Amino acid sequence: MSELKTTALSDVVSITYITKENAEFRKEGDFLSLRVDLPVGNGLDGEPTGGEKYYERIYLHRSFPYEHPYEYISVLDRDSAEIGIIADVAEFDEETAKMLRHELDRKYFAPVITKILSVKERYGYSYWDVITDDGRRLSFTVRDTFRSIIKVTQEHIFLTDNDSNRYEIKDTEALDRKSFKRIELYL
């Protein structure tokens, strides 16, 4: 009879939180860098880990991009290995928080659609012509429109086009009547 060994989740997974006390972010040209004091311990291979580390280029990734855009931010190194998690960007000093928010907004840029001029369906694609909150007119193509719409709430949606660009409609009910009618079928 084989013996069943159980392992606690905490023995397998550990989360390192990046805070204002243990980290310093800097803008190096167009990129973010990070100096962080990581907890000392042993890695899965038994090698010691932790201590002060410097990452000349890091990437930020939203764990919950729609529900918590500035909370639970995963900080990744060049090889996409997670360095740690920022619980809330607002916990950093104003200058650092502004820098982190700017980087996240740049990465997750999504023009806000305020008016829909037309949506035409052809052969499984929909062709959109819209006006955004800054007055720009945009045209884009969406494949499988029903699957390309993400509902954050009943009124708040995100739409992803064929090139993986994201577009946001903050309140479908605030759209003018003609715009709403053009997308009502997809909601």
C-alpha positions in Angstrom: 0.0 0.0 0.0 1.5 3.4 -1.0 1.6 6.2 1.5 -0.3 9.4 0.5 1.7 12.5 1.1 -0.1 15.8 1.5 1.4 19.2 1.0 0.1 22.5 2.2 -0.5 25.1 -0.6 1.8 27.5 1.4 4.6 25.0 0.9 4.2 25.0 -2.8 3.2 28.6 -3.6 4.5 31.8 -2.0 3.5 35.3 -2.9 6.0 38.1 -2.6 4.4 41.5 -2.1 6.2 44.5 -3.5 5.6 47.5 -1.3 6.9 51.0 -0.7 9.0 49.6 2.1 10.9 47.0 0.1 10.9 48.4 -3.5 12.0 51.4 -5.5 10.8 51.9 -9.1 12.6 54.1 -11.6 12.0 55.2 -15.1 15.0 54.3 -17.3 14.4 55.8 -20.7 11.1 54.4 -21.8 11.1 51.5 -19.4 10.6 50.8 -15.7 13.4 49.4 -13.5 13.1 48.0 -10.0 15.3 47.6 -7.0 13.7 45.3 -4.4 14.6 43.5 -1.2 13.1 40.0 -1.5 12.6 37.7 1.4 15.5 35.3 1.9 14.6 31.6 1.6 15.2 28.5 -0.5 13.9 28.0 -4.1 12.3 24.8 -5.4 15.8 23.6 -6.3 17.0 24.2 -2.8 19.2 27.1 -3.8 19.0 30.2 -1.6 16.8 33.0 -2.9 16.1 36.6 -2.0 18.1 39.6 -0.8 18.5 42.8 -2.7 17.9 42.4 -6.5 18.0 44.9 -9.3 15.9 44.5 -12.5 16.8 46.9 -15.3 13.6 46.3 -17.1 10.3 45.1 -15.7 6.7 44.6 -16.9 3.4 45.2 -15.2 0.5 42.9 -15.7 -3.0 43.4 -14.3 -4.4 40.3 -12.5 -7.9 41.7 -12.7 -7.8 44.2 -15.6 -11.5 45.1 -15.5 -12.5 44.8 -11.8 -9.3 46.1 -10.1 -7.1 48.0 -12.7 -4.6 49.3 -10.1 -4.7 46.5 -7.6 -3.1 43.1 -7.6 -0.5 44.0 -10.2 2.0 41.3 -11.1 5.6 42.6 -11.6 7.5 40.5 -14.2 11.1 40.4 -15.2 12.4 40.2 -18.8 11.7 36.5 -19.0 8.1 36.9 -17.8 9.0 35.4 -14.4 7.0 36.9 -11.6 9.0 39.0 -9.2 6.1 39.8 -6.9 2.7 41.4 -6.6 1.7 45.0 -5.9 -1.4 44.8 -3.8 -2.5 48.4 -4.5 -0.7 51.1 -6.5 -2.2 53.7 -4.3 0.0 52.5 -1.3 3.1 54.0 -3.0 4.1 57.7 -2.8 2.3 59.9 -5.3 5.2 60.1 -7.8 5.7 56.3 -7.9 1.9 55.7 -8.0 1.6 58.1 -10.9 4.5 56.4 -12.8 2.9 52.9 -12.2 -0.5 54.1 -13.3 0.9 55.7 -16.4 2.7 52.5 -17.4 -0.5 50.4 -16.8 -2.6 52.9 -18.8 -0.2 52.8 -21.6 -0.1 49.0 -21.7 -3.9 48.6 -21.4 -4.9 51.6 -23.5 -8.5 51.4 -24.6 -10.2 54.3 -26.5 -13.6 55.0 -25.0 -16.3 54.8 -27.7 -18.9 57.6 -27.3 -20.8 57.1 -30.6 -21.3 54.2 -33.0 -21.7 55.4 -36.6 -22.1 52.0 -38.1 -21.7 48.3 -37.5 -21.8 46.1 -40.6 -21.8 42.3 -40.6 -20.1 40.3 -43.5 -19.0 36.7 -43.5 -18.6 36.3 -39.7 -16.8 39.7 -39.3 -18.3 43.0 -38.1 -16.9 46.3 -39.4 -17.2 49.2 -36.9 -17.0 52.9 -37.5 -17.0 54.8 -34.2 -16.2 58.2 -32.5 -14.1 58.1 -29.3 -14.1 60.4 -26.3 -11.2 62.5 -27.8 -13.2 63.1 -31.0 -11.3 60.7 -33.2 -13.1 58.6 -35.7 -11.9 55.0 -35.7 -12.7 52.1 -37.9 -11.9 48.5 -37.0 -12.8 44.9 -37.7 -14.0 42.3 -35.2 -14.3 38.6 -35.8 -17.0 36.7 -33.8 -18.4 39.8 -32.3 -20.3 38.0 -29.5 -17.1 36.5 -28.2 -15.1 39.7 -28.6 -17.3 41.6 -26.1 -16.5 41.4 -22.4 -19.1 42.6 -20.0 -17.7 44.2 -16.9 -21.2 45.2 -15.8 -24.5 45.1 -17.7 -23.7 48.6 -19.1 -19.9 48.6 -19.1 -18.2 46.6 -21.9 -14.9 46.1 -23.6 -14.5 45.1 -27.2 -11.4 43.5 -28.8 -10.7 43.8 -32.5 -8.8 41.5 -34.9 -5.5 43.1 -34.0 -6.1 42.7 -30.2 -6.8 46.4 -29.7 -9.3 47.0 -26.9 -12.1 49.6 -27.0 -14.3 50.5 -24.1 -17.9 51.6 -23.8 -18.3 52.8 -20.2 -22.1 53.0 -20.3 -24.1 51.5 -23.1 -27.3 53.2 -21.8 -25.6 56.6 -22.1 -25.1 56.2 -25.8 -27.4 58.0 -28.2 -30.4 56.0 -29.3 -29.0 55.2 -32.8 -25.7 54.0 -31.4 -27.4 51.8 -28.8 -29.6 50.2 -31.5 -26.5 49.4 -33.6 -25.0 47.2 -30.8 -28.2 46.1 -29.0 -28.1 42.7 -30.8 -24.6 41.9 -29.3 -25.5 42.8 -25.7 
